Amino acid sequence: MSNPIEYNPFTIPIISELGQRTEKKIIKVVCCTMVNPVYLRFRNSLGGIDYVMFDRKNSETLEVQTESKFEKPLSTLENGDKLQVQSKNSFKVYYCQRNFKLINYNGYVDFLKSEHVQIYENETWQNVDVEKQELLKSNTEPYGKISIKVIFATNER
């Protein structure tokens, strides 16, 4: 498995009290700059509220149109009348991800199990559904990566 974690390595010199370079350290900083932040809150398994921020990588609107036909009861049918109902639903979907320290892995598992997730958008909290796309642990680094799909529906009839 390739390393799924994105990080920025940089090198710093360690200087002794005498001003001599004694060693060189490479520090790996997990990229945490979020271009399109998505702020979510969820009810955790202990009943409390936790917050998490993701980076939105992509978004789309899916439209689903359904049509249902119901026959009236036989006693009220006139000339083969049928009741027809049409509805149109559009679903806004965000594809999000973030890197995290492995010490927080169980918190993200708890997040994915939560049935009560909300997104902060347009200065208000809105209920959403969250689907896991991937949850990865690095074998070589103390970091993981989570990718999710955030779905919220608006209905039109």
Secondary structure, 3 states (H helix, E strand, C coil): CCCCCCEEEEEEEEECCCCCEEEEEEEEEECCCCCCEEEEEEECCCCCEEEEEEEEEEEEEEEEEEEEEEECCHHHCCCCCEEEEEEEEEEEEEEEEEEEEHHHHHHHHHHHHCCCEEEEECCEEEEEEEEEEEEEECCCCCEEEEEEEEEEEEEEC
